[in-house]
Amino acid sequence: MSLVHEIALAGSQTDEAAAMNLLDALRAERWAQLAPSALDIYRPVGGTQDPYNKDEGPPLLIIMAEFHSIDACNAAVPVLEQALADLPSSVGATVTAMERRFYPVAGEAAAGPLRAPFSYVVRYYRPAEDEAAFVKHYVADHPRLEAAFPRIRSIMCYFPLVQRSSRQVPAADYMLGNEVVFDSVDDFNVAMQSPVRHEMRAHFHSFPKFSGPVTHFPMLRQRLAG
């Protein structure tokens, strides 16, 4: 278990340079102030073959800063706010504080570290008729089913913290996040063509009622520090 700030940037392709400038700022003069235990960046990638989902409009960039304590997580907020203030108005940003939990894949007694570079980033948005029931139902079975995907390397769920990350930058209105991790796009595509993918879809239809959107974005992750 760890705590993370997810910084998600949205905009057109012409805004990509501004997103990378933010990343450079965090890696340079603001890195020491931010002081995360790990820093990952996620960029959209094509060539995936999920038979059930093909969402358009991925984020320009996701920056995931990991912390080992709530105090460190909270202390990073002013640094993030200062960095995000430099973005042009055409770039939308959210900063969402979440607890991240790892789940073991098939054949493992415990979850291993995050190493593989391909992530399928899934987010469930509010509202639900009973949010607590939705989350409980999802966590009870979905990671266990995902563990059977061929070639899967990691499984994570993300639980938004009650407190707002920032007073200046909005948080995404998530109920829950999920991420399945593979070594490559090809390995992900093998998993998507397996019977497990159809079992996952059947489980989706058993979820307690929710009316918020759900997004599925294939992304390549690069670890910058930690």
N, C-alpha and C positions, 0 to 999 in steps of 0.2 A: 504494500500500500504506500502511496505517496500523494502529495498534493501538487497540483499543477495550475498554472495560469495558461489557458489557451487564448492566444491572440490571433484572431482570424481577420484577414483583410479581404475586402471585396471591391471589385472595380473592373474596368475594361482592361484589355491588353496594353493600352497606352499608359496605364497606371502601374505597370509591372516594375518600372524603374524606381518609382516612389516606394513601392513595397520593399525592394532590395536595399534602398537607402536606409529604411528603418532598420532592417536587419543589420546592416553595416554599423549603424549607430549603437545598437545593442551589443554588438560584438566588440566595439572599440571602447570609447570613453565611458559608456554606461555599464559595461559588463561587470566591472568590479563592484559597482553600487547595487546591481541587480542580484548578484551572488546566488544564482541557482545551483543546484547540485548537478543538473544536466540541462542541456539546451538542444532541442531538435527543431529542424524546419521540415515542412511538408510542402511539396509542390505537386500540382495535378499531373497525371500521366495518362496517356491513351492506350489503346490496344487491348482493353479488357472485355470480357465476354460474360457478364452476369446475365442469365436468361430472363431475369425478372425485373431488373432495374437498370436504367441508363439515365441518370440525372444530369441535367444541363446546368451550366453556371457554377462551376466549382470555385472555391476561394482562390484568390490570387496566390495566397501564401498562408500557411498556418505556422505559427511559432509556438512551440510547447516548452515552457520553462517549468522544470520540476524542482520541488523544495521538500525538505525532510521535516519541516515544522510549520505550524500555522503562523508563528511569529515571523519567520523568514518570508513566507508567502505574502503576508500583509505588508511587510517592509518593502517589498518590491513594487507595490502599487504606485507610489509617487514617481518612481523611475520610469515605469511603463507609461504613465500619464504624460510625463514630460516628452518622452520619445514620440508618442502618438500625436502630440500637439503639432509636430512638424509635418504631418501628412497633409497633402492637398485635400480640399473639400470633396473631390471626386472619389476619394477612397473611403469606403465605409470600414469601420473597425469595431470589433467587440472584444472585451476582455472578460473571460469567464473562469472563475476559480472552481476547481473540481477536485474531488478525491478520485484517484485512479487505483483500481484493483486489478491485479493480474490473476489469471486462471490457468491451471495446467492443461496442456494438450494431451491427447491420447498417448498412453505409455509413460507418462511422467507422473511422479508422486507429488511434485510441487512445481509451481510456475518458474520458468527460467527467465533470465534477463532479456531485455529488448535488444535484439541484435539485427534481425533481418530488415531489409530496407523498404519492402513494399507493404503499404497499409491500406486497408479498405476502411475508410473513416465514415462511420454511420452515426447520425444524430437524430434523436426523437425529440420533437418539440411539444410543448404544452399547447392546448389543454388535454386532459383525460378526465373521464367521469370520476375516477378514483386513482389519483396519481400514485399513491403508496401501493395500491393493489397492482397497478401496472408494473411498477418497478420490481416488486416482490415476485410476480409471476415471471417476468423476463429473466431475472437473475437466477431463479430456481432452475431453469431448464435451458435457456438459450446458450450460455457458455458451454454447458455440458454437451449439447448437440454440436456446437462449432468445433469442439475438441476432436471430433471424428473426421474433420476435413482432411483429405490427403495432403501431405506436404505442409501443413500449417505449422507455424513456428511460435506464435504468441497470440494470446487472447486478452483483451483488456475491456473493462467497463469503466465508465466515468459518471460520477455522481455529483451534480452541482452542489456547492456549499450554500448554506442558507444566506450568509452575509454577502452583500454586494462586493464585487472586487474593487470597483471604482465608482466615485460619485460623478466623474467627468466623462467616462466612457461606458456605454451600455454593456450589459452582459447579454449573451445569447439566451433565449428563453427555452433552454433545454430541460427536458425531464430526465434524460439519460443519454449517455453516449456508449458506443461500442466500437471496437477496432480489432480486426483480425489481420494477422501479419504473415507474410510469406517472403521467400527469398527473391522472387521475381514475378513479373506479370504472367509469364508462362505457367508458373506453379499455381498462381491464383486461378488462372483459366482452367487448369486441370481440376481444381477444387470445385469450381462453379459448374462443371459438367458431371460431377459425381452425384450419386443418389442422396448424399448428405444435403446438397443444396435444396432438393425438393422437400426433404424432411424439415429443413429450416423454414421454407415457405409455408408448409402446413402448420408449423408452430406459430408463425406470424398470425395466421387467421384465428388462433386461439387466444390472442392477447385480449385483456380487458379493453373496453371501448376507449378510443382516443380519437380526437379530431384534428390534432396538430399535424403538421407535415413531418415526414421522415426523409432524410437525405442520405445518399450513398455516393461517396467520392473516392475513386482510386487515386492514391498519391504515393509518391516516392519520398521516403524520409532520409534525412542526412543528419547525423549527430555531429554537432559542432563542438560540444564540450561535455565532459562528465563521463 
